[in-house]
Amino acid sequence: MFKLKFKSRSVHKIVKGNFKMAKIAVVGAGPSGSSTGYHLAKNGHHVTLIDKESFPRDKACGDGITAKAVRALTKMGIDYEYLKKLASEYYLWNSSIISYYSQEYHQEYSDWSICIPRYIFDNIIYEKAIDAGCIHHQQSVTNISQFRSNFKHEFDYIVDARGIFAGECNVIGIREYWTLPIELFPHYYHYNIQVYLEQELGSQELGSNGYLWIFPVGLNDKLLKINVGLGLSLKDYERRGTNLIRFFDEFVVRHHVAGKFLDNVVTRTRKKVYPLATTKWNNKIYENNIFKVGDAANLTDPVTGEGIHNAIASGFYLAQAINMSEDIESVKINYQKFYQKYFQKKLRTRLLQEKMLSLPVLRNFLLYKIGKLSK
């Protein structure tokens, strides 16, 4: 049961000049929730930012922050210099290696991107939201519909930003951190993130593609820290009926790149298994007057697993929809328009690309396009 105590006065739409302030509960304080909370609080709304954990807290993820995601962060006053100043661990990259069936495609970019462990990155965004005026409350909300019913007289709007716990899980991931001496890390890979779509990880019958990622995330005392992980479709994982941790250990040993790195690894952390909510053809961005952002709305890229940009951007556009609307129905209409304009076409294109990657005649072109769209 949610235990916040509220003042007894009416909370619905406090008028301040020509601007109508609202009381809003944002449930989940990850990138999407903190972005939503920041932009709402900055515009004068009373925002309660609710999360089941205190910050900083870990989040199992690939840790890659694209240049496009950083551009979205600038709307929160966060740029590269801000991230480098506050992050105790980070690694810059400006190129990627995307491999399909051991054939590598190298893509260089004009802009730099950055990898930051989510333990650090999420806390930076969360602190920005708090500084903007969000009120934090630590509480687990497992049933958001019940929460809305219990507090319909306390909040004008409810935002579901609970990530994968609210979205529809369709991918299973596993990751761990390795450290190895930087001099033993081939220079060819120094400023790359690596994504390997392997036949063994996908299923032509199911039209799915699994992938291995290797992202450098920090350099300390000449020891490079890398995030190594696997992503499999939930259907593939269930079809295999295998222990994912054991499968991961066996796969990285025989992988043509990860296996070479593993020979030089000094330390390995505990593995973490976690679900992912990648995009669907018909995403629901609101339901029962509850608005969804980030993974709760299944906005993650189904090919590369990148979801940070869409998480942050969806928070911004939902805040815009609330700011420009008179009532909850108007918010739905405006948020839907933003979704269709800035997300829907790109996400559906990615779904089509995921299905078409199994066609050799289109593979080279698609992998090039995937690299370009990631930026």
Secondary structure, 3 states (H helix, E strand, C coil): CCCCCCCCCCCCCEEECCEEECEEEEECCCHHHHHHHHHHHHCCCEEEEEECCCCCCCCCCCCEECHHHHHHHHHHCCCHHHHHHHCCCCEEEEEEEEEECCEEEEEEEEEEEEECCHHHHHHHHHHHHHHHCCEEEECCCCCHHHHHHHCCCCCCEEEECCHHHCCCCCEEEEEEEEEEEHHHCCHHHCCEEEEEEEEEEEECCCCEEEEEEEEEEEEECCEEEEEEEEEEEHHHHHHHCCCHHHHHHHHHHHCCCHHHHHCCCCEECCCEEEEECECCCCCCCEECCEEECHHHHCCECCCCCCCHHHHHHHHHHHHHHHHCCCCHHHHHHHHHHHHHHHHHHHHHHHHHHHHHCCCHHHHHHHHHHHHHHCC
